[in-house]
Amino acid sequence: IPASSVYISGSITVPQGCELSSGSTLEIPFGEFKATDFKDRKGQVAKNATKFTKELQFKCTNISDGVKIFLRIEGMPNANDSNAIDMGNPDIGAVIEGANGKILVPNDASVNQELSVSGLVDDTHRTASTTISAYPISTTGKLPAAGDFEGIATMRIDVE
């Protein structure tokens, strides 16, 4: 009969995550427009603008089989159109769409894009990919003031 019993327990934490394969910054150049390209086009793509489409590749670490990975957008929404990223000009915003054409509304966790996840590349890594599109819109239908416009959005990866 044993004089005492010893119970041993512990936990191991394995950090999971994904990072953009091309680096931490993705720049989307919209180009130059005339102010009239935005006039009377509230909520619409600026005239003469084209959608900038980009295939995103992520390198993911410690992602198990069957795990789903989602991309969503965080950033300052335009005061006149919450579907658009603020561009420093109240009359201009940037819309980001997922691969399915659905707008990725800034700061809305319920609107996301599921990524395609590969099998294991090595013992701990997988790749994940999706496509996004971005384009400038008029948020008011008014003539915007002349000048440069730029905004910042953060791509957030949620693993479940």
TINU-299092 format. One line per 5 residues: number of its first residue (from 1); for each residue x, z, y of N, C-alpha, C. Coordinates in pm, 1 decimal. Example, Ala and Ser with C-alpha at 12.3 -4.5 7.8 and 13.67 -1.06 7.14 Angstrom:
<recs>
1	1319.0,780.0,-569.0,1230.0,780.0,-450.0,1320.0,780.0,-330.0; 1285.0,708.0,-225.0,1367.0,714.0,-106.0,1290.0,787.0,3.0 $
</recs>
This chain:
<recs>
1	86.1,0.0,-117.5,0.0,0.0,0.0,90.2,0.0,123.0; 65.3,-98.8,214.9,148.7,-103.5,335.0,121.8,15.7,425.7; 227.0,64.0,489.2,215.3,177.5,580.4,157.2,135.0,714.5; 178.5,10.2,752.9,122.9,-37.3,880.7,106.5,-188.9,874.9; 24.0,-240.7,962.3,4.5,-385.2,974.9,49.5,-427.2,1114.0 $
6	113.0,-540.1,1121.0,158.0,-592.9,1249.3,87.4,-726.8,1272.0; 25.2,-740.5,1387.4,-41.4,-865.5,1424.4,36.9,-928.4,1538.4; 67.4,-1052.0,1523.4,143.2,-1123.1,1625.8,56.5,-1238.8,1676.0; 51.6,-1254.0,1806.7,-24.1,-1366.2,1862.7,50.2,-1419.9,1983.7; 10.1,-1533.8,2028.2,71.5,-1595.0,2145.5,-4.5,-1720.0,2182.1 $
11	38.5,-1781.7,2286.3,-23.7,-1908.3,2325.7,84.6,-1999.7,2381.3; 61.1,-2125.6,2363.9,153.0,-2225.9,2415.4,75.4,-2311.5,2514.2; 128.5,-2324.9,2631.8,66.4,-2409.0,2733.2,143.9,-2539.5,2742.3; 72.2,-2648.5,2730.0,134.5,-2780.0,2738.7,77.7,-2850.1,2861.6; 161.0,-2875.8,2961.2,109.4,-2942.4,3081.4,68.2,-3086.6,3052.0 $
16	-51.5,-3121.8,3098.6,-100.9,-3257.6,3084.6,-103.7,-3322.4,3221.4; -88.8,-3450.8,3224.2,-101.4,-3518.2,3352.6,-65.3,-3664.4,3343.7; -94.9,-3733.8,3451.9,-64.0,-3875.8,3462.9,-6.7,-3902.0,3600.9; 86.7,-3995.3,3607.7,138.7,-4036.3,3737.9,143.7,-4187.9,3743.0; 128.4,-4239.8,3862.6,128.8,-4383.6,3884.4,264.8,-4439.6,3844.2 $
21	266.2,-4538.5,3755.7,392.0,-4593.7,3704.9,478.2,-4654.5,3814.1; 415.4,-4713.2,3915.4,492.8,-4781.2,4019.7,541.9,-4687.3,4128.9; 519.6,-4558.2,4112.6,560.5,-4461.5,4214.3,440.1,-4387.9,4268.2; 463.6,-4303.4,4364.5,355.5,-4218.3,4412.7,273.4,-4280.8,4524.8; 315.7,-4395.7,4575.9,245.0,-4457.6,4687.9,202.5,-4599.4,4652.5 $
26	79.1,-4630.8,4683.4,26.1,-4765.4,4667.3,-23.3,-4809.6,4804.2; 38.6,-4911.1,4859.5,-2.7,-4960.2,4990.9,-91.5,-5081.9,4973.8; -199.3,-5084.7,5052.0,-293.1,-5195.8,5047.6,-298.6,-5259.0,5186.3; -233.9,-5373.6,5203.8,-234.4,-5439.7,5335.2,-358.5,-5527.6,5351.5; -445.4,-5492.2,5445.3,-566.3,-5571.3,5468.2,-540.2,-5693.7,5554.7 $
31	-436.7,-5691.1,5635.0,-407.4,-5803.7,5722.2,-464.6,-5784.9,5861.6; -474.1,-5895.2,5933.9,-521.6,-5891.2,6072.3,-659.5,-5954.3,6082.7; -739.4,-5898.8,6173.2,-876.0,-5946.7,6193.3,-906.2,-5956.0,6341.4; -1005.6,-6037.3,6373.7,-1060.6,-6039.5,6508.3,-1167.9,-5931.5,6514.1; -1188.6,-5873.8,6631.2,-1294.2,-5773.3,6646.3,-1429.3,-5831.2,6605.3 $
36	-1450.1,-5959.5,6632.2,-1578.5,-6022.1,6598.5,-1601.9,-6031.5,6447.5; -1496.5,-6016.6,6366.8,-1512.5,-6018.3,6221.0,-1593.3,-5898.4,6171.5; -1604.7,-5794.2,6254.6,-1676.8,-5672.8,6216.7,-1815.2,-5662.8,6282.1; -1839.8,-5743.9,6384.6,-1963.8,-5733.6,6462.0,-2085.2,-5771.3,6377.3; -2191.0,-5689.7,6390.4,-2319.2,-5712.2,6321.5,-2303.6,-5717.0,6169.6 $
41	-2207.8,-5644.1,6115.7,-2185.1,-5643.3,5970.6,-2182.6,-5500.4,5915.5; -2263.7,-5412.6,5969.6,-2263.3,-5271.8,5927.7,-2275.7,-5260.3,5775.2; -2179.6,-5188.1,5715.4,-2179.4,-5166.4,5571.0,-2130.9,-5285.1,5489.9; -2089.2,-5391.0,5556.6,-2046.2,-5512.5,5487.5,-1896.5,-5536.9,5506.8; -1843.1,-5617.4,5417.3,-1703.4,-5658.9,5427.0,-1685.2,-5737.4,5556.5 $
46	-1573.9,-5713.4,5623.6,-1543.4,-5788.8,5745.3,-1535.1,-5937.8,5712.9; -1583.2,-6020.0,5806.0,-1575.1,-6164.8,5787.9,-1427.3,-6202.6,5773.7; -1398.3,-6296.0,5687.6,-1261.7,-6344.8,5661.3,-1174.1,-6244.1,5585.7; -1232.5,-6134.7,5540.5,-1156.1,-6037.7,5459.8,-1172.2,-6073.0,5312.5; -1071.3,-6043.6,5234.8,-1080.7,-6060.2,5090.4,-1055.6,-5925.2,5025.4 $
51	-1114.7,-5907.6,4909.4,-1091.5,-5784.2,4835.2,-948.2,-5784.7,4783.1; -881.3,-5673.1,4802.3,-746.6,-5653.9,4749.4,-765.5,-5586.1,4614.0; -730.4,-5653.8,4505.2,-749.7,-5598.7,4371.4,-614.3,-5564.0,4312.0; -607.5,-5447.3,4251.9,-479.9,-5398.3,4198.2,-502.5,-5335.6,4061.4; -421.4,-5377.3,3965.5,-419.0,-5314.3,3833.2,-331.1,-5190.7,3844.3 $
56	-385.3,-5076.6,3808.9,-309.7,-4951.4,3815.5,-265.5,-4911.1,3675.9; -138.4,-4879.5,3661.9,-82.7,-4831.4,3535.7,-32.5,-4689.1,3557.5; -73.4,-4599.5,3470.3,-31.1,-4460.3,3478.4,46.8,-4424.0,3353.5; 147.7,-4340.6,3370.8,221.8,-4284.4,3257.8,168.1,-4142.8,3239.2; 113.5,-4116.1,3121.5,48.3,-3987.7,3095.5,127.5,-3908.2,2992.1 $
61	131.0,-3778.4,3012.4,207.7,-3688.6,2927.0,115.1,-3589.0,2858.1; 137.9,-3568.5,2728.5,67.5,-3468.1,2648.6,-83.9,-3486.3,2649.5; -128.5,-3610.1,2629.1,-270.7,-3641.4,2621.3,-304.2,-3664.5,2473.9; -397.5,-3587.1,2420.9,-435.1,-3595.8,2280.0,-525.7,-3715.7,2253.6; -538.2,-3751.9,2125.9,-631.9,-3857.4,2087.1,-772.6,-3818.8,2130.3 $
66	-848.4,-3915.4,2177.3,-987.8,-3891.4,2213.4,-1010.7,-3832.4,2351.1; -904.5,-3796.2,2419.9,-919.2,-3738.7,2553.8,-955.7,-3850.4,2651.3; -1047.7,-3819.8,2741.7,-1087.9,-3917.4,2842.7,-1018.5,-3885.0,2974.4; -980.1,-3989.4,3045.2,-911.6,-3974.8,3173.7,-991.2,-4051.7,3278.8; -1016.7,-3985.6,3390.5,-1096.8,-4045.0,3496.9,-1019.0,-4045.9,3628.0 $
71	-1041.4,-4149.3,3707.3,-982.9,-4162.6,3840.1,-1093.8,-4144.8,3942.4; -1065.4,-4066.0,4045.9,-1157.8,-4057.0,4158.4,-1077.0,-4054.0,4286.4; -1144.8,-4070.4,4397.5,-1079.6,-4083.5,4527.2,-1108.5,-3961.3,4613.1; -1005.2,-3911.6,4677.7,-1020.6,-3803.9,4775.3,-963.3,-3853.0,4907.6; -1023.5,-3810.7,5015.5,-974.3,-3850.5,5146.7,-1077.4,-3823.1,5253.5 $
76	-1040.1,-3850.4,5377.0,-1129.5,-3830.0,5490.3,-1229.8,-3945.2,5495.8; -1359.7,-3915.8,5474.9,-1457.1,-4024.0,5485.1,-1480.1,-4063.6,5630.4; -1519.8,-4187.0,5651.6,-1553.4,-4234.3,5785.5,-1678.8,-4160.8,5832.9; -1680.4,-4119.0,5957.7,-1792.6,-4041.9,6012.5,-1923.0,-4121.6,6013.5; -1914.8,-4253.1,6016.5,-2034.8,-4337.0,6022.6,-2079.2,-4392.4,5887.8 $
81	-1994.0,-4381.7,5786.0,-2027.0,-4432.1,5652.5,-1946.2,-4352.7,5550.0; -2011.4,-4259.0,5483.5,-1940.3,-4168.3,5392.1,-1890.3,-4238.4,5265.7; -1929.6,-4363.8,5242.1,-1876.3,-4439.3,5128.5,-1737.5,-4494.5,5156.4; -1695.7,-4488.6,5283.1,-1570.0,-4551.1,5324.6,-1466.8,-4446.9,5366.6; -1340.2,-4480.2,5346.5,-1228.4,-4398.3,5393.1,-1213.1,-4419.3,5543.5 $
86	-1187.7,-4312.4,5617.1,-1165.3,-4321.7,5761.0,-1035.6,-4397.3,5787.5; -1039.3,-4488.4,5883.0,-922.8,-4571.0,5916.0,-871.6,-4545.0,6056.9; -913.4,-4434.3,6117.9,-866.8,-4402.5,6252.4,-940.3,-4478.6,6360.6; -1037.9,-4556.8,6323.7,-1121.9,-4631.7,6416.8,-1265.2,-4609.1,6368.8; -1352.0,-4551.0,6451.1,-1486.3,-4515.6,6403.4,-1569.2,-4634.5,6355.6 $
91	-1531.7,-4755.4,6393.7,-1609.0,-4874.2,6357.8,-1558.9,-4944.7,6232.2; -1447.6,-4896.5,6176.0,-1386.8,-4960.7,6059.0,-1363.1,-4856.6,5950.3; -1394.6,-4893.7,5827.2,-1366.6,-4808.3,5712.7,-1310.9,-4892.7,5599.8; -1259.4,-4827.3,5498.1,-1209.8,-4896.6,5379.1,-1289.2,-4847.7,5259.2; -1340.5,-4941.3,5182.2,-1415.3,-4908.9,5061.5,-1325.7,-4936.5,4941.5 $
96	-1329.2,-4844.9,4844.7,-1254.2,-4861.7,4720.5,-1355.3,-4866.8,4607.1; -1345.5,-4970.9,4525.9,-1435.2,-4988.5,4412.0,-1357.6,-4974.6,4282.0; -1427.0,-4924.8,4179.3,-1370.6,-4920.8,4046.2,-1383.2,-5056.7,3979.4; -1333.4,-5067.4,3857.3,-1333.4,-5194.2,3784.2,-1474.4,-5248.1,3762.2; -1572.7,-5158.6,3757.3,-1710.8,-5200.5,3734.1,-1782.5,-5240.7,3863.2 $
101	-1711.0,-5240.3,3976.2,-1770.9,-5276.6,4103.8,-1842.3,-5162.9,4173.9; -1841.7,-5045.6,4112.7,-1907.3,-4928.8,4171.9,-1814.7,-4865.5,4275.8; -1870.3,-4831.2,4392.7,-1790.1,-4770.4,4498.6,-1744.6,-4631.4,4455.9; -1614.3,-4606.0,4469.8,-1558.5,-4473.3,4444.5,-1569.7,-4396.1,4575.7; -1678.1,-4320.9,4588.4,-1708.7,-4249.0,4712.1,-1607.1,-4136.8,4730.8 $
106	-1544.1,-4129.5,4847.6,-1444.4,-4024.0,4870.2,-1502.6,-3884.2,4849.8; -1430.1,-3801.4,4776.6,-1461.0,-3660.0,4755.5,-1586.1,-3635.4,4672.3; -1636.0,-3735.5,4602.2,-1754.2,-3719.5,4517.8,-1709.4,-3722.0,4372.0; -1702.8,-3603.9,4310.3,-1652.4,-3592.5,4173.0,-1743.0,-3662.4,4072.1; -1869.2,-3688.2,4109.1,-1960.7,-3753.2,4015.5,-1941.0,-3904.9,4011.0 $
111	-1862.4,-3958.1,4104.5,-1837.2,-4102.6,4108.4,-1690.3,-4124.7,4073.9; -1666.8,-4170.2,3950.2,-1528.6,-4188.0,3906.5,-1516.7,-4312.6,3819.8; -1395.1,-4345.9,3784.3,-1366.6,-4463.1,3701.8,-1290.6,-4416.4,3578.1; -1345.8,-4443.2,3458.8,-1274.8,-4406.2,3336.3,-1159.3,-4503.1,3314.0; -1045.6,-4448.3,3275.6,-927.1,-4528.9,3249.2,-921.2,-4567.6,3102.2 $
116	-861.4,-4682.3,3072.6,-833.0,-4722.0,2934.8,-703.8,-4653.0,2894.7; -706.7,-4583.0,2782.2,-590.8,-4505.0,2738.5,-532.5,-4568.4,2612.4; -400.5,-4585.9,2611.4,-332.2,-4646.7,2497.0,-308.8,-4543.2,2387.9; -261.2,-4592.0,2274.3,-210.5,-4502.1,2172.2,-78.7,-4443.3,2220.7; -20.4,-4354.9,2141.4,106.1,-4293.3,2181.1,215.5,-4398.4,2195.9 $
121	288.8,-4390.0,2305.4,403.4,-4477.3,2329.6,527.1,-4416.0,2264.0; 536.8,-4283.1,2270.8,639.4,-4205.8,2200.6,575.0,-4072.4,2163.2; 653.2,-3969.4,2136.9,597.0,-3842.5,2090.1,499.6,-3776.8,2187.3; 516.8,-3798.4,2316.4,434.4,-3726.1,2414.0,367.4,-3813.5,2519.5; 395.3,-3943.3,2521.7,345.4,-4027.2,2631.5,245.6,-4134.0,2586.6 $
126	150.4,-4159.8,2674.4,55.7,-4269.6,2661.4,50.5,-4340.5,2795.8; -4.4,-4458.1,2796.1,-31.3,-4523.0,2924.0,-182.5,-4527.4,2943.4; -222.0,-4526.6,3068.6,-362.8,-4539.0,3103.8,-371.2,-4641.9,3215.2; -477.5,-4719.1,3215.8,-487.6,-4823.6,3317.3,-631.2,-4845.0,3361.7; -643.6,-4899.3,3479.8,-771.8,-4942.2,3534.5,-743.2,-5037.2,3649.4 $
131	-846.5,-5096.1,3701.3,-835.2,-5185.5,3816.2,-920.6,-5130.0,3929.1; -867.4,-5134.5,4050.0,-946.2,-5098.4,4167.6,-942.3,-5214.3,4266.5; -1041.9,-5217.8,4352.6,-1045.3,-5314.7,4462.2,-1069.6,-5238.6,4591.0; -1013.9,-5288.5,4699.3,-1033.3,-5225.4,4830.3,-1053.9,-5334.1,4934.4; -1133.4,-5301.2,5035.6,-1160.4,-5397.5,5141.5,-1209.4,-5324.3,5265.9 $
136	-1186.5,-5384.4,5383.7,-1232.7,-5322.7,5508.2,-1379.1,-5357.6,5534.4; -1453.1,-5260.0,5587.4,-1592.6,-5284.5,5623.7,-1617.3,-5241.1,5768.0; -1724.5,-5293.0,5822.6,-1773.9,-5243.2,5950.6,-1861.3,-5122.6,5919.7; -1837.2,-5011.4,5985.4,-1918.9,-4892.2,5961.1,-2030.0,-4875.6,6064.0; -2027.8,-4957.6,6169.8,-2129.1,-4944.8,6275.4,-2194.7,-5077.4,6313.2 $
141	-2130.3,-5188.8,6283.7,-2179.8,-5318.0,6329.0,-2137.0,-5350.7,6470.8; -2066.7,-5257.5,6534.8,-2019.6,-5278.5,6672.4,-1882.6,-5345.1,6672.0; -1844.5,-5398.9,6787.6,-1709.2,-5452.3,6803.0,-1610.9,-5335.4,6803.8; -1515.2,-5332.2,6712.4,-1417.3,-5223.0,6715.2,-1315.9,-5242.8,6827.6; -1259.4,-5131.8,6873.2,-1152.2,-5138.8,6972.8,-1031.6,-5208.0,6910.7 $
146	-955.6,-5278.8,6993.0,-835.5,-5347.4,6945.7,-729.8,-5245.0,6905.9; -647.8,-5279.7,6809.4,-538.1,-5193.1,6767.5,-526.3,-5186.9,6617.1; -420.3,-5121.6,6573.7,-396.1,-5105.1,6430.5,-495.1,-5004.9,6372.7; -522.9,-5019.6,6244.3,-604.1,-4920.9,6174.0,-539.1,-4891.5,6040.0; -541.3,-4764.3,6002.6,-486.0,-4725.0,5873.1,-550.8,-4595.8,5828.3 $
151	-552.1,-4576.3,5698.8,-610.4,-4455.7,5642.3,-534.8,-4416.4,5517.5; -564.6,-4297.7,5471.0,-498.5,-4245.6,5351.4,-604.7,-4194.7,5255.0; -590.6,-4232.6,5130.5,-675.9,-4180.9,5024.2,-584.8,-4133.6,4912.0; -628.6,-4033.1,4841.2,-553.5,-3980.0,4728.0,-627.5,-4014.6,4599.7; -554.8,-4069.0,4503.1,-613.4,-4094.4,4372.1,-596.7,-3967.6,4289.5 $
156	-707.5,-3914.5,4243.0,-702.8,-3792.5,4162.6,-736.0,-3829.4,4018.4; -658.1,-3775.7,3927.0,-679.7,-3798.1,3784.6,-738.2,-3671.5,3723.8; -851.6,-3686.2,3656.6,-914.1,-3574.8,3586.0,-906.0,-3603.1,3436.5; -860.0,-3504.9,3360.7,-845.0,-3517.5,3216.1,-947.7,-3426.6,3151.7; -1027.8,-3482.6,3059.6,-1124.7,-3396.5,2990.0,-1123.7,-3422.6,2841.5 $
</recs>
